Amino acid sequence: MPRLEDFLHLQEHEFLRQALQRHDFQINITADALGISRKSLWERMKRLAMG
């Protein structure tokens, strides 16, 4: 059974990937749609090894 931390990591990664794809990988628009700052999105992407 996977650890909760690993599961949440994968879920967040997939959620952000889908959001970015939905908004043509435009960081500002994606961040606005998610209700977070551009910086916060970049930090999450970096933590999740997405960029």
C-alpha positions in Angstrom: 0.0 0.0 0.0 1.4 3.4 -0.9 2.1 6.0 1.7 -0.3 8.8 2.0 2.4 11.3 1.2 3.2 9.5 -2.1 -0.5 9.3 -3.0 -1.1 13.0 -2.4 2.0 13.9 -4.4 0.8 11.9 -7.4 -2.7 13.4 -7.1 -1.5 17.0 -6.9 0.9 16.3 -9.9 -1.9 15.0 -12.0 -4.3 17.8 -11.0 -1.8 20.5 -11.9 -0.9 18.8 -15.1 -4.5 18.7 -16.2 -5.1 22.3 -15.2 -2.0 23.4 -17.1 -3.1 21.5 -20.2 -6.6 22.9 -20.0 -5.1 26.4 -20.1 -2.6 25.7 -22.8 0.3 25.6 -20.2 -0.1 29.4 -19.6 1.1 29.8 -16.0 -0.7 33.1 -15.3 -4.1 31.9 -16.6 -3.7 28.5 -14.8 -2.8 30.1 -11.5 -5.8 32.5 -11.8 -8.1 29.6 -12.5 -6.8 27.7 -9.5 -7.1 30.8 -7.2 -3.4 30.8 -6.4 -0.6 33.2 -7.3 1.8 32.6 -10.2 4.6 32.2 -7.7 2.7 29.6 -5.7 2.0 27.6 -8.9 5.7 27.7 -9.9 6.7 26.6 -6.4 4.3 23.7 -6.5 5.5 22.7 -9.9 9.1 22.8 -8.8 8.3 20.7 -5.7 6.5 18.2 -7.9 9.4 18.2 -10.4 7.2 19.5 -13.2 9.3 22.2 -14.7 
